[in-house]
Amino acid sequence: MSFVTTAPEALAAAVVHEVFVHTLSTSSGSYAMTEAANAAAAG
């Protein structure tokens, strides 16, 4: 996390944000691999 706070709401929002960013990163990697596999299969 890039900020320091003790407010529970802010901490919860930061955790949700980190999970969301991680999920997007993982999904984009999977999408890229699928696209590459499809392009290779199409010749």
PDBQT receptor file of N, H, CA, C and O in Angstrom, charges set to zero:
ATOM      1  N   MET A   1       0.835  -1.172   0.000  1.00  0.00    +0.000 N 
ATOM      2  CA  MET A   1       0.000   0.000   0.000  1.00  0.00    +0.000 C 
ATOM      3  C   MET A   1       0.882   1.239   0.000  1.00  0.00    +0.000 C 
ATOM      4  O   MET A   1       1.955   1.257   0.604  1.00  0.00    +0.000 OA
ATOM      5  N   SER A   2       0.425   2.243  -0.668  1.00  0.00    +0.000 N 
ATOM      6  H   SER A   2      -0.446   2.228  -1.159  1.00  0.00    +0.000 HD
ATOM      7  CA  SER A   2       1.248   3.435  -0.833  1.00  0.00    +0.000 C 
ATOM      8  C   SER A   2       0.892   4.550   0.142  1.00  0.00    +0.000 C 
ATOM      9  O   SER A   2       1.405   5.661   0.008  1.00  0.00    +0.000 OA
ATOM     10  N   PHE A   3       0.036   4.288   1.112  1.00  0.00    +0.000 N 
ATOM     11  H   PHE A   3      -0.381   3.386   1.221  1.00  0.00    +0.000 HD
ATOM     12  CA  PHE A   3      -0.315   5.313   2.077  1.00  0.00    +0.000 C 
ATOM     13  C   PHE A   3      -0.457   4.674   3.455  1.00  0.00    +0.000 C 
ATOM     14  O   PHE A   3      -0.589   3.457   3.582  1.00  0.00    +0.000 OA
ATOM     15  N   VAL A   4      -0.426   5.516   4.480  1.00  0.00    +0.000 N 
ATOM     16  H   VAL A   4      -0.318   6.505   4.377  1.00  0.00    +0.000 HD
ATOM     17  CA  VAL A   4      -0.549   5.033   5.850  1.00  0.00    +0.000 C 
ATOM     18  C   VAL A   4      -1.811   5.625   6.442  1.00  0.00    +0.000 C 
ATOM     19  O   VAL A   4      -2.023   6.836   6.389  1.00  0.00    +0.000 OA
ATOM     20  N   THR A   5      -2.652   4.767   7.008  1.00  0.00    +0.000 N 
ATOM     21  H   THR A   5      -2.480   3.783   7.051  1.00  0.00    +0.000 HD
ATOM     22  CA  THR A   5      -3.882   5.227   7.641  1.00  0.00    +0.000 C 
ATOM     23  C   THR A   5      -4.302   4.218   8.694  1.00  0.00    +0.000 C 
ATOM     24  O   THR A   5      -3.882   3.061   8.667  1.00  0.00    +0.000 OA
ATOM     25  N   THR A   6      -5.128   4.665   9.612  1.00  0.00    +0.000 N 
ATOM     26  H   THR A   6      -5.470   5.605   9.634  1.00  0.00    +0.000 HD
ATOM     27  CA  THR A   6      -5.661   3.756  10.617  1.00  0.00    +0.000 C 
ATOM     28  C   THR A   6      -7.172   3.621  10.492  1.00  0.00    +0.000 C 
ATOM     29  O   THR A   6      -7.792   2.894  11.268  1.00  0.00    +0.000 OA
ATOM     30  N   ALA A   7      -7.772   4.310   9.526  1.00  0.00    +0.000 N 
ATOM     31  H   ALA A   7      -7.268   4.900   8.896  1.00  0.00    +0.000 HD
ATOM     32  CA  ALA A   7      -9.216   4.232   9.341  1.00  0.00    +0.000 C 
ATOM     33  C   ALA A   7      -9.583   2.872   8.756  1.00  0.00    +0.000 C 
ATOM     34  O   ALA A   7      -9.085   2.510   7.689  1.00  0.00    +0.000 OA
ATOM     35  N   PRO A   8     -10.440   2.115   9.429  1.00  0.00    +0.000 N 
ATOM     36  CA  PRO A   8     -10.793   0.778   8.932  1.00  0.00    +0.000 C 
ATOM     37  C   PRO A   8     -11.375   0.788   7.521  1.00  0.00    +0.000 C 
ATOM     38  O   PRO A   8     -11.106  -0.117   6.730  1.00  0.00    +0.000 OA
ATOM     39  N   GLU A   9     -12.166   1.800   7.206  1.00  0.00    +0.000 N 
ATOM     40  H   GLU A   9     -12.385   2.535   7.848  1.00  0.00    +0.000 HD
ATOM     41  CA  GLU A   9     -12.766   1.866   5.875  1.00  0.00    +0.000 C 
ATOM     42  C   GLU A   9     -11.699   2.030   4.802  1.00  0.00    +0.000 C 
ATOM     43  O   GLU A   9     -11.776   1.413   3.740  1.00  0.00    +0.000 OA
ATOM     44  N   ALA A  10     -10.712   2.858   5.082  1.00  0.00    +0.000 N 
ATOM     45  H   ALA A  10     -10.650   3.360   5.945  1.00  0.00    +0.000 HD
ATOM     46  CA  ALA A  10      -9.636   3.081   4.114  1.00  0.00    +0.000 C 
ATOM     47  C   ALA A  10      -8.795   1.825   3.945  1.00  0.00    +0.000 C 
ATOM     48  O   ALA A  10      -8.386   1.495   2.832  1.00  0.00    +0.000 OA
ATOM     49  N   LEU A  11      -8.536   1.129   5.036  1.00  0.00    +0.000 N 
ATOM     50  H   LEU A  11      -8.868   1.397   5.940  1.00  0.00    +0.000 HD
ATOM     51  CA  LEU A  11      -7.770  -0.112   4.946  1.00  0.00    +0.000 C 
ATOM     52  C   LEU A  11      -8.530  -1.164   4.146  1.00  0.00    +0.000 C 
ATOM     53  O   LEU A  11      -7.942  -1.865   3.322  1.00  0.00    +0.000 OA
ATOM     54  N   ALA A  12      -9.830  -1.275   4.387  1.00  0.00    +0.000 N 
ATOM     55  H   ALA A  12     -10.307  -0.706   5.056  1.00  0.00    +0.000 HD
ATOM     56  CA  ALA A  12     -10.642  -2.236   3.642  1.00  0.00    +0.000 C 
ATOM     57  C   ALA A  12     -10.665  -1.880   2.161  1.00  0.00    +0.000 C 
ATOM     58  O   ALA A  12     -10.572  -2.765   1.310  1.00  0.00    +0.000 OA
ATOM     59  N   ALA A  13     -10.785  -0.611   1.848  1.00  0.00    +0.000 N 
ATOM     60  H   ALA A  13     -10.860   0.108   2.539  1.00  0.00    +0.000 HD
ATOM     61  CA  ALA A  13     -10.784  -0.186   0.448  1.00  0.00    +0.000 C 
ATOM     62  C   ALA A  13      -9.450  -0.495  -0.210  1.00  0.00    +0.000 C 
ATOM     63  O   ALA A  13      -9.410  -0.891  -1.375  1.00  0.00    +0.000 OA
ATOM     64  N   ALA A  14      -8.362  -0.319   0.518  1.00  0.00    +0.000 N 
ATOM     65  H   ALA A  14      -8.394   0.003   1.465  1.00  0.00    +0.000 HD
ATOM     66  CA  ALA A  14      -7.039  -0.612  -0.028  1.00  0.00    +0.000 C 
ATOM     67  C   ALA A  14      -6.888  -2.099  -0.322  1.00  0.00    +0.000 C 
ATOM     68  O   ALA A  14      -6.302  -2.474  -1.338  1.00  0.00    +0.000 OA
ATOM     69  N   VAL A  15      -7.408  -2.943   0.554  1.00  0.00    +0.000 N 
ATOM     70  H   VAL A  15      -7.884  -2.639   1.379  1.00  0.00    +0.000 HD
ATOM     71  CA  VAL A  15      -7.340  -4.391   0.334  1.00  0.00    +0.000 C 
ATOM     72  C   VAL A  15      -8.166  -4.776  -0.882  1.00  0.00    +0.000 C 
ATOM     73  O   VAL A  15      -7.710  -5.558  -1.717  1.00  0.00    +0.000 OA
ATOM     74  N   VAL A  16      -9.368  -4.243  -0.992  1.00  0.00    +0.000 N 
ATOM     75  H   VAL A  16      -9.739  -3.608  -0.314  1.00  0.00    +0.000 HD
ATOM     76  CA  VAL A  16     -10.214  -4.532  -2.155  1.00  0.00    +0.000 C 
ATOM     77  C   VAL A  16      -9.509  -4.085  -3.428  1.00  0.00    +0.000 C 
ATOM     78  O   VAL A  16      -9.541  -4.795  -4.433  1.00  0.00    +0.000 OA
ATOM     79  N   HIS A  17      -8.882  -2.932  -3.399  1.00  0.00    +0.000 N 
ATOM     80  H   HIS A  17      -8.857  -2.355  -2.582  1.00  0.00    +0.000 HD
ATOM     81  CA  HIS A  17      -8.168  -2.420  -4.566  1.00  0.00    +0.000 C 
ATOM     82  C   HIS A  17      -7.032  -3.352  -4.959  1.00  0.00    +0.000 C 
ATOM     83  O   HIS A  17      -6.865  -3.659  -6.140  1.00  0.00    +0.000 OA
ATOM     84  N   GLU A  18      -6.250  -3.806  -3.989  1.00  0.00    +0.000 N 
ATOM     85  H   GLU A  18      -6.385  -3.557  -3.030  1.00  0.00    +0.000 HD
ATOM     86  CA  GLU A  18      -5.134  -4.709  -4.279  1.00  0.00    +0.000 C 
ATOM     87  C   GLU A  18      -5.629  -6.013  -4.890  1.00  0.00    +0.000 C 
ATOM     88  O   GLU A  18      -5.029  -6.514  -5.841  1.00  0.00    +0.000 OA
ATOM     89  N   VAL A  19      -6.711  -6.568  -4.358  1.00  0.00    +0.000 N 
ATOM     90  H   VAL A  19      -7.198  -6.161  -3.586  1.00  0.00    +0.000 HD
ATOM     91  CA  VAL A  19      -7.277  -7.807  -4.903  1.00  0.00    +0.000 C 
ATOM     92  C   VAL A  19      -7.774  -7.572  -6.322  1.00  0.00    +0.000 C 
ATOM     93  O   VAL A  19      -7.557  -8.406  -7.201  1.00  0.00    +0.000 OA
ATOM     94  N   PHE A  20      -8.437  -6.448  -6.552  1.00  0.00    +0.000 N 
ATOM     95  H   PHE A  20      -8.614  -5.771  -5.838  1.00  0.00    +0.000 HD
ATOM     96  CA  PHE A  20      -8.957  -6.119  -7.877  1.00  0.00    +0.000 C 
ATOM     97  C   PHE A  20      -7.826  -5.988  -8.895  1.00  0.00    +0.000 C 
ATOM     98  O   PHE A  20      -7.913  -6.529  -9.997  1.00  0.00    +0.000 OA
ATOM     99  N   VAL A  21      -6.773  -5.274  -8.525  1.00  0.00    +0.000 N 
ATOM    100  H   VAL A  21      -6.703  -4.835  -7.630  1.00  0.00    +0.000 HD
ATOM    101  CA  VAL A  21      -5.636  -5.093  -9.432  1.00  0.00    +0.000 C 
ATOM    102  C   VAL A  21      -4.966  -6.433  -9.718  1.00  0.00    +0.000 C 
ATOM    103  O   VAL A  21      -4.587  -6.705 -10.857  1.00  0.00    +0.000 OA
ATOM    104  N   HIS A  22      -4.820  -7.264  -8.699  1.00  0.00    +0.000 N 
ATOM    105  H   HIS A  22      -5.129  -7.042  -7.774  1.00  0.00    +0.000 HD
ATOM    106  CA  HIS A  22      -4.213  -8.582  -8.902  1.00  0.00    +0.000 C 
ATOM    107  C   HIS A  22      -5.067  -9.430  -9.847  1.00  0.00    +0.000 C 
ATOM    108  O   HIS A  22      -4.538 -10.106 -10.730  1.00  0.00    +0.000 OA
ATOM    109  N   THR A  23      -6.380  -9.392  -9.660  1.00  0.00    +0.000 N 
ATOM    110  H   THR A  23      -6.810  -8.843  -8.943  1.00  0.00    +0.000 HD
ATOM    111  CA  THR A  23      -7.289 -10.153 -10.521  1.00  0.00    +0.000 C 
ATOM    112  C   THR A  23      -7.201  -9.674 -11.964  1.00  0.00    +0.000 C 
ATOM    113  O   THR A  23      -7.156 -10.491 -12.883  1.00  0.00    +0.000 OA
ATOM    114  N   LEU A  24      -7.177  -8.367 -12.173  1.00  0.00    +0.000 N 
ATOM    115  H   LEU A  24      -7.214  -7.704 -11.426  1.00  0.00    +0.000 HD
ATOM    116  CA  LEU A  24      -7.051  -7.837 -13.532  1.00  0.00    +0.000 C 
ATOM    117  C   LEU A  24      -5.734  -8.249 -14.168  1.00  0.00    +0.000 C 
ATOM    118  O   LEU A  24      -5.698  -8.610 -15.344  1.00  0.00    +0.000 OA
ATOM    119  N   SER A  25      -4.662  -8.200 -13.408  1.00  0.00    +0.000 N 
ATOM    120  H   SER A  25      -4.691  -7.908 -12.452  1.00  0.00    +0.000 HD
ATOM    121  CA  SER A  25      -3.350  -8.577 -13.934  1.00  0.00    +0.000 C 
ATOM    122  C   SER A  25      -3.329 -10.043 -14.341  1.00  0.00    +0.000 C 
ATOM    123  O   SER A  25      -2.825 -10.389 -15.409  1.00  0.00    +0.000 OA
ATOM    124  N   THR A  26      -3.872 -10.896 -13.496  1.00  0.00    +0.000 N 
ATOM    125  H   THR A  26      -4.282 -10.615 -12.628  1.00  0.00    +0.000 HD
ATOM    126  CA  THR A  26      -3.919 -12.327 -13.790  1.00  0.00    +0.000 C 
ATOM    127  C   THR A  26      -4.780 -12.590 -15.018  1.00  0.00    +0.000 C 
ATOM    128  O   THR A  26      -4.402 -13.375 -15.887  1.00  0.00    +0.000 OA
ATOM    129  N   SER A  27      -5.928 -11.943 -15.092  1.00  0.00    +0.000 N 
ATOM    130  H   SER A  27      -6.235 -11.305 -14.386  1.00  0.00    +0.000 HD
ATOM    131  CA  SER A  27      -6.833 -12.136 -16.224  1.00  0.00    +0.000 C 
ATOM    132  C   SER A  27      -6.210 -11.663 -17.525  1.00  0.00    +0.000 C 
ATOM    133  O   SER A  27      -6.363 -12.317 -18.557  1.00  0.00    +0.000 OA
ATOM    134  N   SER A  28      -5.514 -10.539 -17.492  1.00  0.00    +0.000 N 
ATOM    135  H   SER A  28      -5.390 -10.008 -16.654  1.00  0.00    +0.000 HD
ATOM    136  CA  SER A  28      -4.904 -10.031 -18.722  1.00  0.00    +0.000 C 
ATOM    137  C   SER A  28      -3.801 -10.966 -19.199  1.00  0.00    +0.000 C 
ATOM    138  O   SER A  28      -3.619 -11.141 -20.404  1.00  0.00    +0.000 OA
ATOM    139  N   GLY A  29      -3.067 -11.565 -18.278  1.00  0.00    +0.000 N 
ATOM    140  H   GLY A  29      -3.215 -11.423 -17.299  1.00  0.00    +0.000 HD
ATOM    141  CA  GLY A  29      -2.041 -12.532 -18.653  1.00  0.00    +0.000 C 
ATOM    142  C   GLY A  29      -2.644 -13.765 -19.293  1.00  0.00    +0.000 C 
ATOM    143  O   GLY A  29      -2.118 -14.270 -20.284  1.00  0.00    +0.000 OA
ATOM    144  N   SER A  30      -3.737 -14.253 -18.742  1.00  0.00    +0.000 N 
ATOM    145  H   SER A  30      -4.164 -13.842 -17.937  1.00  0.00    +0.000 HD
ATOM    146  CA  SER A  30      -4.419 -15.413 -19.310  1.00  0.00    +0.000 C 
ATOM    147  C   SER A  30      -4.967 -15.094 -20.697  1.00  0.00    +0.000 C 
ATOM    148  O   SER A  30      -4.882 -15.913 -21.611  1.00  0.00    +0.000 OA
ATOM    149  N   TYR A  31      -5.524 -13.908 -20.843  1.00  0.00    +0.000 N 
ATOM    150  H   TYR A  31      -5.593 -13.242 -20.100  1.00  0.00    +0.000 HD
ATOM    151  CA  TYR A  31      -6.065 -13.486 -22.132  1.00  0.00    +0.000 C 
ATOM    152  C   TYR A  31      -4.959 -13.421 -23.180  1.00  0.00    +0.000 C 
ATOM    153  O   TYR A  31      -5.146 -13.874 -24.309  1.00  0.00    +0.000 OA
ATOM    154  N   ALA A  32      -3.818 -12.866 -22.814  1.00  0.00    +0.000 N 
ATOM    155  H   ALA A  32      -3.667 -12.498 -21.896  1.00  0.00    +0.000 HD
ATOM    156  CA  ALA A  32      -2.699 -12.749 -23.754  1.00  0.00    +0.000 C 
ATOM    157  C   ALA A  32      -2.201 -14.122 -24.187  1.00  0.00    +0.000 C 
ATOM    158  O   ALA A  32      -1.896 -14.328 -25.362  1.00  0.00    +0.000 OA
ATOM    159  N   MET A  33      -2.116 -15.062 -23.247  1.00  0.00    +0.000 N 
ATOM    160  H   MET A  33      -2.364 -14.894 -22.293  1.00  0.00    +0.000 HD
ATOM    161  CA  MET A  33      -1.665 -16.414 -23.598  1.00  0.00    +0.000 C 
ATOM    162  C   MET A  33      -2.669 -17.104 -24.517  1.00  0.00    +0.000 C 
ATOM    163  O   MET A  33      -2.276 -17.803 -25.451  1.00  0.00    +0.000 OA
ATOM    164  N   THR A  34      -3.949 -16.914 -24.260  1.00  0.00    +0.000 N 
ATOM    165  H   THR A  34      -4.268 -16.347 -23.501  1.00  0.00    +0.000 HD
ATOM    166  CA  THR A  34      -4.981 -17.508 -25.108  1.00  0.00    +0.000 C 
ATOM    167  C   THR A  34      -4.928 -16.926 -26.509  1.00  0.00    +0.000 C 
ATOM    168  O   THR A  34      -5.036 -17.661 -27.491  1.00  0.00    +0.000 OA
ATOM    169  N   GLU A  35      -4.763 -15.609 -26.613  1.00  0.00    +0.000 N 
ATOM    170  H   GLU A  35      -4.675 -15.012 -25.815  1.00  0.00    +0.000 HD
ATOM    171  CA  GLU A  35      -4.651 -14.969 -27.922  1.00  0.00    +0.000 C 
ATOM    172  C   GLU A  35      -3.440 -15.489 -28.689  1.00  0.00    +0.000 C 
ATOM    173  O   GLU A  35      -3.528 -15.740 -29.891  1.00  0.00    +0.000 OA
ATOM    174  N   ALA A  36      -2.319 -15.652 -28.006  1.00  0.00    +0.000 N 
ATOM    175  H   ALA A  36      -2.248 -15.448 -27.030  1.00  0.00    +0.000 HD
ATOM    176  CA  ALA A  36      -1.113 -16.160 -28.658  1.00  0.00    +0.000 C 
ATOM    177  C   ALA A  36      -1.318 -17.592 -29.138  1.00  0.00    +0.000 C 
ATOM    178  O   ALA A  36      -0.893 -17.945 -30.238  1.00  0.00    +0.000 OA
ATOM    179  N   ALA A  37      -1.960 -18.409 -28.329  1.00  0.00    +0.000 N 
ATOM    180  H   ALA A  37      -2.305 -18.123 -27.435  1.00  0.00    +0.000 HD
ATOM    181  CA  ALA A  37      -2.224 -19.797 -28.720  1.00  0.00    +0.000 C 
ATOM    182  C   ALA A  37      -3.165 -19.848 -29.914  1.00  0.00    +0.000 C 
ATOM    183  O   ALA A  37      -2.964 -20.650 -30.826  1.00  0.00    +0.000 OA
ATOM    184  N   ASN A  38      -4.180 -19.010 -29.917  1.00  0.00    +0.000 N 
ATOM    185  H   ASN A  38      -4.343 -18.359 -29.176  1.00  0.00    +0.000 HD
ATOM    186  CA  ASN A  38      -5.114 -18.979 -31.046  1.00  0.00    +0.000 C 
ATOM    187  C   ASN A  38      -4.429 -18.495 -32.318  1.00  0.00    +0.000 C 
ATOM    188  O   ASN A  38      -4.694 -19.021 -33.399  1.00  0.00    +0.000 OA
ATOM    189  N   ALA A  39      -3.563 -17.513 -32.204  1.00  0.00    +0.000 N 
ATOM    190  H   ALA A  39      -3.349 -17.086 -31.325  1.00  0.00    +0.000 HD
ATOM    191  CA  ALA A  39      -2.843 -17.010 -33.375  1.00  0.00    +0.000 C 
ATOM    192  C   ALA A  39      -1.914 -18.082 -33.928  1.00  0.00    +0.000 C 
ATOM    193  O   ALA A  39      -1.794 -18.234 -35.143  1.00  0.00    +0.000 OA
ATOM    194  N   ALA A  40      -1.259 -18.823 -33.045  1.00  0.00    +0.000 N 
ATOM    195  H   ALA A  40      -1.357 -18.699 -32.058  1.00  0.00    +0.000 HD
ATOM    196  CA  ALA A  40      -0.366 -19.897 -33.489  1.00  0.00    +0.000 C 
ATOM    197  C   ALA A  40      -1.157 -21.012 -34.161  1.00  0.00    +0.000 C 
ATOM    198  O   ALA A  40      -0.711 -21.571 -35.163  1.00  0.00    +0.000 OA
ATOM    199  N   ALA A  41      -2.321 -21.339 -33.621  1.00  0.00    +0.000 N 
ATOM    200  H   ALA A  41      -2.683 -20.885 -32.807  1.00  0.00    +0.000 HD
ATOM    201  CA  ALA A  41      -3.146 -22.402 -34.188  1.00  0.00    +0.000 C 
ATOM    202  C   ALA A  41      -3.714 -21.997 -35.546  1.00  0.00    +0.000 C 
ATOM    203  O   ALA A  41      -3.894 -22.840 -36.425  1.00  0.00    +0.000 OA
ATOM    204  N   ALA A  42      -3.995 -20.713 -35.714  1.00  0.00    +0.000 N 
ATOM    205  H   ALA A  42      -3.849 -20.028 -35.000  1.00  0.00    +0.000 HD
ATOM    206  CA  ALA A  42      -4.561 -20.232 -36.974  1.00  0.00    +0.000 C 
ATOM    207  C   ALA A  42      -3.502 -20.183 -38.073  1.00  0.00    +0.000 C 
ATOM    208  O   ALA A  42      -3.825 -20.145 -39.260  1.00  0.00    +0.000 OA
ATOM    209  N   GLY A  43      -2.257 -20.185 -37.669  1.00  0.00    +0.000 N 
ATOM    210  H   GLY A  43      -1.995 -20.216 -36.705  1.00  0.00    +0.000 HD
ATOM    211  CA  GLY A  43      -1.163 -20.216 -38.634  1.00  0.00    +0.000 C 
ATOM    212  C   GLY A  43      -0.835 -18.883 -39.142  1.00  0.00    +0.000 C 
ATOM    213  O   GLY A  43       0.068 -18.741 -39.966  1.00  0.00    +0.000 OA
TER     214      GLY A  43
